[in-house]
């Protein structure tokens, strides 16, 4: 708490000076959600199919104590890693990086005269396995998650991309750092490496590659959080909450863990509550290593589903960064394949963006302006439209990703 108190006195008009910028304790009242946390209907399609049926027995799942605590924790980051990042700035990046790497790869006991914040990070966090951890449940969960279908994991990846580009908290943090636009390949490679290493057998053991990769992701989050907090005004923080909050990290892990299971179950590969709970155990331990506040770690499936549903429904967006990142992603993919002519989403075309609902209404009302084409072009356009409609009627995707054909005749 001392480092935050110093920041509040030194920087009263920045994020550090906001009265809600503190770490929750059991005797502190709950803070209200940040104003940007508004329920948005754009996420209802998935919620209606994946979450709400499993939460129907609750009158109001968002009133569960842990969900209310989740909303409170939008104001705070990762207490142990944030303290180390703050202390590292006073030590210097070079020496701090060497000490952190030594402690991570060989243990805190091998670091000569480690700073207090680094010692606490490892002694109270990374080297302290939580009492609730069950290695057998963890391993069952890992295997179940890896056994999810390609379709369900692809669906999870697509929804994760939507959260990154559209969701208010993630797109703001990612957009303001600019790294996804400047260096997309390295950033995406780091993401792929994280998922690969945490899913390997033994990867999350103390000195496993998955464990060290996860810890480095945690450090990166804290560094970005510190950078944005220094640049954000008090009003910006008051609207948004803490950038890359512990609430975001908690629900990201829960959602990434459970989404493939929920999608498989929805499309016919049934999953039991026991299996879902084992996967939750697996990702809850990953969340622990990522620095999620202990009070937000749950092995209760209903609580986890309610937290994920709340976070999904209140993801918000799009933001000022959404279009820029979408354009950059499209340009980066096209740049990697210069000989390919890519179809782009219509909303990325400047001409299509001139089409608005009022203009459509006026055109339908007045049947104007007329678009005149020669009869041969009109015939070919009409045939192409009919052919596409017939194709759509004949095919749909099966639950295993295959394409099944249905006769219309």
HELIX and SHEET records of a PDB file:
HELIX    1   1 UNK A    2  UNK A   10  1                                   9    
HELIX    2   2 UNK A   15  UNK A   17  5                                   3    
HELIX    3   3 UNK A   41  UNK A   43  5                                   3    
HELIX    4   4 UNK A   44  UNK A   46  1                                   3    
HELIX    5   5 UNK A   47  UNK A   51  3                                   5    
HELIX    6   6 UNK A   52  UNK A   55  5                                   4    
HELIX    7   7 UNK A   61  UNK A   63  5                                   3    
HELIX    8   8 UNK A   65  UNK A   72  1                                   8    
HELIX    9   9 UNK A   73  UNK A   75  5                                   3    
HELIX   10  10 UNK A   79  UNK A   91  1                                  13    
HELIX   11  11 UNK A   93  UNK A  106  1                                  14    
HELIX   12  12 UNK A  108  UNK A  110  5                                   3    
HELIX   13  13 UNK A  116  UNK A  120  1                                   5    
HELIX   14  14 UNK A  121  UNK A  126  3                                   6    
HELIX   15  15 UNK A  135  UNK A  146  1                                  12    
HELIX   16  16 UNK A  150  UNK A  165  1                                  16    
HELIX   17  17 UNK A  168  UNK A  177  1                                  10    
HELIX   18  18 UNK A  179  UNK A  182  1                                   4    
HELIX   19  19 UNK A  184  UNK A  198  1                                  15    
HELIX   20  20 UNK A  209  UNK A  231  1                                  23    
HELIX   21  21 UNK A  234  UNK A  240  1                                   7    
HELIX   22  22 UNK A  246  UNK A  266  1                                  21    
HELIX   23  23 UNK A  273  UNK A  289  1                                  17    
HELIX   24  24 UNK A  294  UNK A  296  5                                   3    
HELIX   25  25 UNK A  301  UNK A  313  1                                  13    
HELIX   26  26 UNK A  322  UNK A  336  1                                  15    
HELIX   27  27 UNK A  346  UNK A  348  5                                   3    
HELIX   28  28 UNK A  352  UNK A  354  5                                   3    
HELIX   29  29 UNK A  357  UNK A  366  1                                  10    
HELIX   30  30 UNK A  375  UNK A  394  1                                  20    
SHEET    1   A 2 UNK A 395  UNK A 397  0                                        
SHEET    2   A 2 UNK A 403  UNK A 405 -1                                        
END                                                                             
